[in-house]
């Protein structure tokens, strides 16, 4: 008989398993990296194993992000996560492992892009969040507002790369130095 008590862990036939969870992550493309933290709750007296599989969505490697590395804080070992299944071990009394990936700045405004980390194939852990979504948001390059002029008008709509400002001089004046 299974019982659910996520604060203490997950019990199956009187054996307590810790619960594993991770939060979705949203990063801005100009950030150098993004971090996903996998956290175990409950009885940590024994080690746990789980598999992490990387699935590209609209974001793809190496165009949008570089390899994902999972770091175990207990011994600083790093494991590369790719599209195949990668087994990760959380040693006894270890509550977290960290996945880090480098964001590739491409200077192309293309809207939010996503990829996914799937958690599966567990041993001695109950996965509360089987899929983690990593969203990379673009930040359009912004220019400063155009300089106002004396004896004329300036109009502009937007200040992103490629937008245009129009300067018109009052009669008898010429545009110089803008």
TORPA-4810 file (N, C-alpha, C, O; in nm, 3 decimals):
<nodes>
NODE_1_0.084_-0.118_0.000_0.000_0.000_0.000_0.088_0.124_0.000_0.182_0.135_0.080_X
NODE_2_0.059_0.214_-0.088_0.138_0.337_-0.098_0.072_0.446_-0.014_-0.050_0.453_-0.005_X
NODE_3_0.155_0.529_0.046_0.102_0.645_0.116_0.181_0.767_0.073_0.300_0.759_0.045_X
NODE_4_0.112_0.880_0.067_0.175_1.002_0.022_0.194_1.096_0.138_0.098_1.131_0.207_X
NODE_5_0.315_1.136_0.161_0.349_1.233_0.263_0.474_1.303_0.216_0.584_1.272_0.263_X
NODE_6_0.461_1.398_0.125_0.575_1.455_0.056_0.674_1.526_0.148_0.791_1.537_0.113_X
NODE_7_0.632_1.573_0.263_0.726_1.638_0.354_0.826_1.537_0.406_0.943_1.569_0.426_X
NODE_8_0.781_1.415_0.429_0.869_1.312_0.485_0.924_1.221_0.377_1.023_1.151_0.400_X
NODE_9_0.864_1.221_0.259_0.906_1.131_0.152_0.788_1.051_0.103_0.674_1.074_0.145_X
NODE_10_0.813_0.957_0.016_0.711_0.872_-0.043_0.730_0.732_0.010_0.842_0.679_0.008_X
NODE_11_0.623_0.670_0.058_0.634_0.535_0.113_0.567_0.435_0.021_0.454_0.456_-0.024_X
NODE_12_0.637_0.329_-0.005_0.583_0.220_-0.084_0.614_0.092_-0.007_0.730_0.057_0.013_X
NODE_13_0.510_0.022_0.037_0.527_-0.099_0.117_0.620_-0.077_0.236_0.712_-0.155_0.261_X
NODE_14_0.595_0.031_0.309_0.666_0.065_0.433_0.812_0.104_0.413_0.887_0.115_0.510_X
NODE_15_0.856_0.124_0.288_0.991_0.171_0.260_0.981_0.319_0.224_0.908_0.355_0.132_X
NODE_16_1.054_0.403_0.296_1.047_0.548_0.271_1.147_0.588_0.164_1.265_0.555_0.172_X
NODE_17_1.098_0.657_0.064_1.184_0.711_-0.041_1.180_0.862_-0.033_1.074_0.919_-0.006_X
NODE_18_1.291_0.928_-0.055_1.286_1.074_-0.062_1.214_1.118_-0.189_1.199_1.041_-0.284_X
NODE_19_1.172_1.242_-0.189_1.103_1.302_-0.304_1.201_1.393_-0.374_1.272_1.470_-0.310_X
NODE_20_1.207_1.385_-0.508_1.295_1.469_-0.588_1.212_1.570_-0.666_1.111_1.534_-0.728_X
NODE_21_1.253_1.696_-0.662_1.182_1.798_-0.738_1.280_1.900_-0.793_1.392_1.913_-0.745_X
NODE_22_1.234_1.971_-0.894_1.311_2.081_-0.954_1.211_2.182_-1.007_1.099_2.146_-1.044_X
NODE_23_1.251_2.306_-1.013_1.164_2.414_-1.062_1.200_2.448_-1.205_1.315_2.436_-1.246_X
NODE_24_1.098_2.491_-1.283_1.125_2.544_-1.416_1.213_2.668_-1.404_1.210_2.737_-1.301_X
NODE_25_1.290_2.696_-1.508_1.384_2.807_-1.506_1.358_2.899_-1.625_1.337_2.852_-1.737_X
NODE_26_1.361_3.029_-1.599_1.353_3.129_-1.707_1.479_3.215_-1.696_1.509_3.272_-1.591_X
NODE_27_1.552_3.223_-1.807_1.673_3.305_-1.810_1.665_3.402_-1.927_1.590_3.380_-2.023_X
NODE_28_1.742_3.509_-1.918_1.752_3.606_-2.026_1.876_3.569_-2.106_1.980_3.534_-2.049_X
NODE_29_1.865_3.577_-2.238_1.973_3.532_-2.325_2.107_3.597_-2.291_2.212_3.534_-2.309_X
NODE_30_2.106_3.720_-2.243_2.232_3.787_-2.214_2.299_3.736_-2.085_2.414_3.770_-2.058_X
NODE_31_2.227_3.654_-2.006_2.291_3.592_-1.889_2.395_3.492_-1.939_2.379_3.435_-2.048_X
NODE_32_2.498_3.471_-1.863_2.604_3.381_-1.909_2.566_3.234_-1.891_2.615_3.148_-1.965_X
NODE_33_2.481_3.204_-1.794_2.442_3.066_-1.772_2.309_3.058_-1.699_2.260_3.156_-1.644_X
NODE_34_2.252_2.939_-1.701_2.129_2.912_-1.626_2.156_2.793_-1.536_2.240_2.708_-1.565_X
NODE_35_2.082_2.786_-1.426_2.104_2.681_-1.326_1.970_2.615_-1.292_1.872_2.684_-1.264_X
NODE_36_1.967_2.482_-1.294_1.853_2.404_-1.246_1.900_2.327_-1.125_2.001_2.257_-1.130_X
NODE_37_1.827_2.340_-1.014_1.863_2.271_-0.890_1.767_2.156_-0.866_1.645_2.176_-0.861_X
NODE_38_1.821_2.035_-0.853_1.742_1.917_-0.818_1.755_1.899_-0.667_1.866_1.889_-0.615_X
NODE_39_1.641_1.894_-0.598_1.643_1.885_-0.452_1.567_1.762_-0.405_1.458_1.732_-0.454_X
NODE_40_1.627_1.689_-0.310_1.561_1.574_-0.247_1.511_1.615_-0.110_1.578_1.687_-0.036_X
NODE_41_1.391_1.566_-0.076_1.331_1.588_0.056_1.300_1.452_0.117_1.273_1.356_0.045_X
NODE_42_1.305_1.445_0.247_1.270_1.321_0.316_1.392_1.251_0.370_1.491_1.316_0.406_X
NODE_43_1.388_1.118_0.375_1.496_1.038_0.431_1.613_1.035_0.332_1.603_0.975_0.226_X
NODE_44_1.724_1.100_0.368_1.841_1.108_0.281_1.953_1.015_0.327_2.068_1.030_0.285_X
NODE_45_1.919_0.919_0.414_2.021_0.832_0.471_2.081_0.735_0.369_2.187_0.679_0.392_X
NODE_46_2.013_0.716_0.257_2.064_0.629_0.150_2.075_0.710_0.021_2.005_0.809_0.003_X
NODE_47_2.161_0.666_-0.065_2.177_0.732_-0.194_2.058_0.705_-0.285_1.983_0.610_-0.263_X
NODE_48_2.042_0.788_-0.386_1.936_0.771_-0.485_1.997_0.787_-0.624_2.101_0.851_-0.641_X
NODE_49_1.931_0.727_-0.720_1.973_0.742_-0.860_1.853_0.783_-0.943_1.740_0.739_-0.918_X
NODE_50_1.878_0.866_-1.041_1.774_0.901_-1.137_1.841_0.935_-1.270_1.960_0.967_-1.276_X
NODE_51_1.763_0.926_-1.376_1.815_0.955_-1.509_1.768_1.093_-1.553_1.655_1.133_-1.527_X
NODE_52_1.857_1.164_-1.620_1.824_1.295_-1.677_1.847_1.285_-1.827_1.954_1.245_-1.872_X
NODE_53_1.745_1.322_-1.904_1.754_1.320_-2.049_1.723_1.459_-2.101_1.625_1.520_-2.060_X
NODE_54_1.806_1.509_-2.190_1.788_1.642_-2.248_1.712_1.631_-2.378_1.748_1.551_-2.465_X
NODE_55_1.605_1.711_-2.393_1.526_1.712_-2.516_1.515_1.856_-2.564_1.455_1.939_-2.497_X
NODE_56_1.573_1.886_-2.681_1.558_2.022_-2.731_1.414_2.048_-2.771_1.344_1.960_-2.821_X
NODE_57_1.371_2.169_-2.747_1.240_2.215_-2.795_1.271_2.311_-2.907_1.332_2.273_-3.007_X
NODE_58_1.229_2.435_-2.892_1.262_2.535_-2.993_1.405_2.586_-2.975_1.462_2.643_-3.067_X
NODE_59_1.464_2.566_-2.857_1.605_2.601_-2.833_1.689_2.477_-2.864_1.654_2.367_-2.823_X
NODE_60_1.798_2.496_-2.934_1.884_2.384_-2.971_2.029_2.413_-2.937_2.073_2.528_-2.936_X
NODE_61_2.102_2.307_-2.909_2.246_2.318_-2.885_2.316_2.288_-3.017_2.275_2.195_-3.086_X
NODE_62_2.420_2.361_-3.056_2.491_2.464_-2.984_2.447_2.606_-3.019_2.512_2.702_-2.979_X
NODE_63_2.337_2.622_-3.093_2.296_2.756_-3.135_2.247_2.843_-3.019_2.275_2.963_-3.018_X
NODE_64_2.177_2.785_-2.923_2.116_2.863_-2.815_2.177_2.836_-2.678_2.177_2.923_-2.591_X
NODE_65_2.230_2.716_-2.657_2.293_2.684_-2.530_2.402_2.581_-2.555_2.399_2.509_-2.654_X
NODE_66_2.496_2.575_-2.464_2.604_2.479_-2.472_2.567_2.359_-2.386_2.459_2.355_-2.329_X
NODE_67_2.656_2.264_-2.377_2.630_2.141_-2.302_2.582_2.171_-2.161_2.627_2.266_-2.096_X
NODE_68_2.492_2.088_-2.115_2.442_2.098_-1.978_2.531_2.010_-1.890_2.554_1.893_-1.920_X
NODE_69_2.580_2.069_-1.780_2.661_1.996_-1.685_2.585_1.982_-1.555_2.531_2.080_-1.504_X
NODE_70_2.581_1.862_-1.502_2.522_1.842_-1.370_2.636_1.823_-1.272_2.723_1.739_-1.290_X
NODE_71_2.634_1.905_-1.166_2.741_1.903_-1.066_2.686_1.851_-0.934_2.582_1.898_-0.886_X
NODE_72_2.755_1.756_-0.877_2.720_1.705_-0.745_2.799_1.784_-0.643_2.922_1.774_-0.641_X
NODE_73_2.733_1.865_-0.557_2.805_1.948_-0.462_2.889_1.869_-0.361_2.985_1.922_-0.306_X
NODE_74_2.854_1.744_-0.338_2.926_1.665_-0.238_3.071_1.641_-0.280_3.161_1.647_-0.197_X
NODE_75_3.092_1.613_-0.410_3.229_1.582_-0.452_3.271_1.662_-0.576_3.379_1.637_-0.631_X
NODE_76_3.189_1.756_-0.620_3.217_1.845_-0.734_3.232_1.771_-0.866_3.286_1.827_-0.962_X
NODE_77_3.186_1.646_-0.874_3.192_1.577_-1.002_3.091_1.637_-1.098_2.981_1.675_-1.058_X
NODE_78_3.130_1.646_-1.225_3.041_1.702_-1.327_3.011_1.597_-1.431_3.100_1.524_-1.476_X
NODE_79_2.883_1.589_-1.470_2.838_1.495_-1.572_2.771_1.574_-1.683_2.687_1.660_-1.656_X
NODE_80_2.808_1.546_-1.809_2.745_1.613_-1.922_2.613_1.543_-1.950_2.607_1.420_-1.956_X
NODE_81_2.505_1.622_-1.967_2.374_1.568_-1.999_2.349_1.593_-2.147_2.366_1.705_-2.195_X
NODE_82_2.308_1.490_-2.219_2.277_1.506_-2.361_2.145_1.437_-2.393_2.066_1.410_-2.302_X
NODE_83_2.121_1.407_-2.521_1.991_1.351_-2.559_1.974_1.206_-2.518_1.863_1.153_-2.521_X
NODE_84_2.081_1.139_-2.479_2.068_1.004_-2.427_2.045_1.011_-2.276_2.062_1.117_-2.215_X
NODE_85_2.008_0.900_-2.218_1.980_0.898_-2.075_2.110_0.897_-1.996_2.202_0.821_-2.027_X
NODE_86_2.117_0.981_-1.896_2.235_0.991_-1.811_2.193_0.964_-1.667_2.108_1.035_-1.613_X
NODE_87_2.250_0.862_-1.605_2.216_0.830_-1.467_2.298_0.918_-1.372_2.420_0.928_-1.384_X
NODE_88_2.229_0.979_-1.279_2.294_1.061_-1.178_2.272_0.998_-1.041_2.165_0.947_-1.011_X
NODE_89_2.376_1.004_-0.962_2.371_0.947_-0.827_2.374_1.060_-0.726_2.461_1.148_-0.732_X
NODE_90_2.280_1.057_-0.634_2.283_1.148_-0.520_2.324_1.062_-0.401_2.249_0.974_-0.358_X
NODE_91_2.441_1.088_-0.349_2.494_1.009_-0.238_2.411_1.031_-0.112_2.333_1.126_-0.104_X
NODE_92_2.429_0.943_-0.016_2.355_0.958_0.110_2.385_1.094_0.172_2.497_1.144_0.164_X
NODE_93_2.284_1.150_0.234_2.289_1.280_0.301_2.314_1.398_0.207_2.345_1.508_0.253_X
NODE_94_2.301_1.378_0.076_2.313_1.487_-0.021_2.172_1.527_-0.062_2.094_1.442_-0.106_X
NODE_95_2.139_1.653_-0.047_2.004_1.700_-0.077_1.991_1.761_-0.217_1.881_1.763_-0.271_X
NODE_96_2.101_1.810_-0.277_2.088_1.878_-0.406_2.197_1.839_-0.504_2.310_1.807_-0.465_X
NODE_97_2.162_1.841_-0.631_2.258_1.841_-0.741_2.218_1.957_-0.831_2.102_1.997_-0.833_X
NODE_98_2.313_2.011_-0.905_2.291_2.133_-0.981_2.324_2.110_-1.127_2.431_2.058_-1.160_X
NODE_99_2.232_2.148_-1.216_2.257_2.144_-1.361_2.283_2.286_-1.408_2.204_2.377_-1.380_X
NODE_100_2.394_2.306_-1.480_2.433_2.438_-1.528_2.455_2.432_-1.678_2.514_2.336_-1.729_X
NODE_101_2.409_2.533_-1.750_2.438_2.538_-1.892_2.470_2.681_-1.933_2.419_2.777_-1.876_X
NODE_102_2.557_2.692_-2.032_2.599_2.821_-2.084_2.500_2.866_-2.191_2.463_2.788_-2.278_X
NODE_103_2.457_2.992_-2.183_2.367_3.050_-2.282_2.451_3.110_-2.395_2.549_3.180_-2.370_X
NODE_104_2.412_3.082_-2.519_2.481_3.138_-2.635_2.407_3.265_-2.677_2.289_3.260_-2.710_X
NODE_105_2.477_3.378_-2.677_2.419_3.506_-2.717_2.429_3.517_-2.869_2.539_3.525_-2.923_X
NODE_106_2.313_3.516_-2.938_2.316_3.516_-3.084_2.275_3.649_-3.146_2.280_3.662_-3.269_X
NODE_107_2.233_3.748_-3.067_2.195_3.881_-3.116_2.083_3.877_-3.219_2.071_3.968_-3.301_X
NODE_108_2.003_3.773_-3.216_1.887_3.763_-3.306_1.762_3.762_-3.219_1.749_3.677_-3.130_X
NODE_109_1.670_3.855_-3.244_1.546_3.857_-3.167_1.452_3.753_-3.227_1.404_3.769_-3.339_X
NODE_110_1.427_3.646_-3.152_1.345_3.536_-3.204_1.239_3.490_-3.106_1.172_3.390_-3.131_X
NODE_111_1.223_3.561_-2.996_1.122_3.523_-2.899_1.172_3.416_-2.806_1.284_3.366_-2.822_X
NODE_112_1.091_3.379_-2.706_1.134_3.278_-2.608_1.155_3.142_-2.674_1.081_3.103_-2.764_X
NODE_113_1.258_3.072_-2.628_1.286_2.938_-2.676_1.298_2.847_-2.554_1.333_2.893_-2.445_X
NODE_114_1.268_2.718_-2.573_1.267_2.626_-2.459_1.341_2.498_-2.493_1.353_2.459_-2.609_X
NODE_115_1.392_2.435_-2.388_1.431_2.295_-2.396_1.392_2.230_-2.264_1.354_2.299_-2.169_X
NODE_116_1.403_2.099_-2.259_1.345_2.025_-2.148_1.445_1.925_-2.089_1.524_1.864_-2.161_X
NODE_117_1.440_1.909_-1.959_1.512_1.804_-1.890_1.409_1.705_-1.837_1.322_1.743_-1.758_X
NODE_118_1.417_1.580_-1.880_1.326_1.477_-1.833_1.394_1.394_-1.725_1.507_1.349_-1.743_X
NODE_119_1.326_1.374_-1.614_1.376_1.293_-1.503_1.298_1.163_-1.504_1.175_1.164_-1.506_X
NODE_120_1.369_1.050_-1.503_1.302_0.921_-1.516_1.390_0.810_-1.462_1.502_0.835_-1.417_X
NODE_121_1.341_0.687_-1.467_1.417_0.569_-1.432_1.481_0.574_-1.295_1.603_0.561_-1.282_X
NODE_122_1.402_0.591_-1.195_1.455_0.617_-1.060_1.493_0.491_-0.984_1.448_0.381_-1.014_X
NODE_123_1.578_0.513_-0.885_1.611_0.410_-0.787_1.621_0.478_-0.652_1.707_0.563_-0.631_X
NODE_124_1.534_0.440_-0.563_1.527_0.493_-0.427_1.496_0.643_-0.422_1.551_0.715_-0.339_X
NODE_125_1.409_0.690_-0.510_1.362_0.829_-0.506_1.231_0.837_-0.583_1.213_0.768_-0.684_X
NODE_126_1.141_0.920_-0.536_1.014_0.945_-0.604_1.026_1.081_-0.672_1.054_1.182_-0.606_X
NODE_127_1.005_1.086_-0.805_1.019_1.211_-0.880_0.886_1.286_-0.879_0.787_1.239_-0.934_X
NODE_128_0.887_1.401_-0.815_0.768_1.484_-0.807_0.748_1.567_-0.933_0.634_1.589_-0.975_X
NODE_129_0.857_1.612_-0.994_0.849_1.692_-1.118_0.929_1.620_-1.226_1.050_1.638_-1.235_X
NODE_130_0.862_1.538_-1.310_0.934_1.458_-1.409_0.990_1.537_-1.527_1.075_1.486_-1.600_X
NODE_131_0.944_1.661_-1.547_0.996_1.741_-1.657_1.023_1.882_-1.608_0.939_1.943_-1.542_X
NODE_132_1.141_1.933_-1.641_1.177_2.070_-1.609_1.191_2.145_-1.741_1.259_2.100_-1.832_X
NODE_133_1.125_2.260_-1.750_1.133_2.343_-1.870_1.231_2.457_-1.846_1.221_2.528_-1.746_X
NODE_134_1.325_2.473_-1.938_1.419_2.584_-1.934_1.382_2.677_-2.048_1.388_2.639_-2.165_X
NODE_135_1.345_2.801_-2.014_1.305_2.901_-2.115_1.414_3.006_-2.125_1.459_3.062_-2.025_X
NODE_136_1.456_3.032_-2.249_1.555_3.137_-2.277_1.480_3.251_-2.344_1.422_3.233_-2.451_X
NODE_137_1.482_3.367_-2.281_1.415_3.485_-2.336_1.518_3.576_-2.402_1.624_3.603_-2.346_X
NODE_138_1.484_3.622_-2.522_1.569_3.718_-2.591_1.548_3.856_-2.533_1.440_3.889_-2.484_X
NODE_139_1.650_3.936_-2.540_1.640_4.077_-2.507_1.682_4.151_-2.632_1.798_4.145_-2.673_X
NODE_140_1.588_4.222_-2.693_1.621_4.297_-2.814_1.723_4.404_-2.779_1.715_4.468_-2.674_X
NODE_141_1.819_4.422_-2.868_1.919_4.526_-2.846_1.849_4.662_-2.847_1.777_4.694_-2.941_X
NODE_142_1.872_4.740_-2.744_1.808_4.870_-2.730_1.910_4.981_-2.748_2.022_4.974_-2.697_X
NODE_143_1.870_5.082_-2.822_1.953_5.201_-2.841_1.903_5.309_-2.745_1.788_5.306_-2.704_X
NODE_144_1.990_5.403_-2.711_1.942_5.515_-2.630_1.845_5.599_-2.712_1.847_5.594_-2.835_X
NODE_145_1.761_5.676_-2.644_1.669_5.764_-2.716_1.749_5.864_-2.800_1.854_5.911_-2.756_X
NODE_146_1.700_5.896_-2.920_1.769_5.995_-3.003_1.775_6.131_-2.934_1.690_6.165_-2.851_X
NODE_147_1.876_6.208_-2.969_1.898_6.339_-2.910_1.799_6.439_-2.969_1.779_6.444_-3.090_X
NODE_148_1.736_6.520_-2.881_1.649_6.629_-2.928_1.735_6.737_-2.991_1.853_6.751_-2.959_X
NODE_149_1.674_6.814_-3.081_1.747_6.925_-3.144_1.677_7.056_-3.114_1.557_7.060_-3.087_X
NODE_150_1.754_7.164_-3.120_1.701_7.300_-3.105_1.666_7.349_-3.245_1.738_7.318_-3.341_X
NODE_151_1.560_7.424_-3.260_1.517_7.480_-3.388_1.479_7.372_-3.489_1.511_7.381_-3.608_X
NODE_152_1.411_7.272_-3.440_1.362_7.165_-3.528_1.287_7.062_-3.447_1.266_7.078_-3.327_X
NODE_153_1.248_6.955_-3.513_1.177_6.847_-3.446_1.243_6.713_-3.476_1.308_6.693_-3.579_X
NODE_154_1.225_6.623_-3.382_1.274_6.487_-3.400_1.158_6.395_-3.365_1.091_6.413_-3.264_X
NODE_155_1.134_6.296_-3.450_1.030_6.197_-3.423_1.091_6.057_-3.437_1.176_6.032_-3.523_X
NODE_156_1.045_5.967_-3.350_1.089_5.829_-3.360_0.983_5.740_-3.297_0.909_5.781_-3.207_X
NODE_157_0.978_5.618_-3.345_0.891_5.516_-3.286_0.981_5.397_-3.257_1.029_5.331_-3.349_X
NODE_158_1.003_5.371_-3.131_1.088_5.259_-3.091_1.234_5.297_-3.086_1.278_5.392_-3.152_X
NODE_159_1.309_5.222_-3.007_1.453_5.247_-3.000_1.531_5.116_-3.007_1.635_5.101_-2.943_X
NODE_160_1.478_5.023_-3.084_1.548_4.897_-3.107_1.638_4.910_-3.229_1.622_5.001_-3.309_X
NODE_161_1.733_4.817_-3.242_1.820_4.818_-3.358_1.735_4.811_-3.484_1.648_4.724_-3.496_X
NODE_162_1.760_4.902_-3.580_1.685_4.905_-3.706_1.574_5.007_-3.708_1.524_5.040_-3.815_X
NODE_163_1.532_5.058_-3.591_1.430_5.164_-3.590_1.492_5.294_-3.641_1.615_5.308_-3.642_X
NODE_164_1.407_5.388_-3.684_1.454_5.511_-3.747_1.404_5.634_-3.672_1.291_5.638_-3.624_X
NODE_165_1.492_5.732_-3.662_1.455_5.864_-3.608_1.460_5.962_-3.725_1.549_5.956_-3.810_X
NODE_166_1.362_6.055_-3.728_1.357_6.154_-3.836_1.374_6.293_-3.777_1.302_6.331_-3.685_X
NODE_167_1.470_6.369_-3.831_1.495_6.506_-3.787_1.449_6.601_-3.897_1.480_6.581_-4.014_X
NODE_168_1.375_6.705_-3.857_1.330_6.809_-3.950_1.368_6.945_-3.890_1.339_6.972_-3.774_X
NODE_169_1.432_7.029_-3.971_1.475_7.160_-3.924_1.367_7.264_-3.949_1.293_7.256_-4.047_X
NODE_170_1.358_7.362_-3.859_1.271_7.476_-3.881_1.325_7.555_-4.002_1.443_7.546_-4.033_X
NODE_171_1.236_7.632_-4.071_1.283_7.710_-4.187_1.400_7.801_-4.149_1.398_7.868_-4.046_X
NODE_172_1.502_7.801_-4.234_1.620_7.885_-4.212_1.729_7.817_-4.134_1.834_7.877_-4.112_X
NODE_173_1.708_7.691_-4.090_1.809_7.619_-4.014_1.851_7.493_-4.088_1.772_7.434_-4.161_X
NODE_174_1.977_7.453_-4.068_2.031_7.332_-4.126_2.071_7.235_-4.015_2.110_7.277_-3.906_X
NODE_175_2.062_7.108_-4.044_2.101_7.006_-3.948_2.252_6.993_-3.949_2.312_6.971_-4.054_X
NODE_176_2.314_7.005_-3.833_2.459_6.998_-3.824_2.499_6.930_-3.694_2.459_6.974_-3.586_X
NODE_177_2.576_6.823_-3.703_2.635_6.761_-3.585_2.550_6.661_-3.511_2.587_6.622_-3.400_X
NODE_178_2.439_6.617_-3.563_2.360_6.516_-3.493_2.392_6.381_-3.549_2.337_6.280_-3.504_X
</nodes>
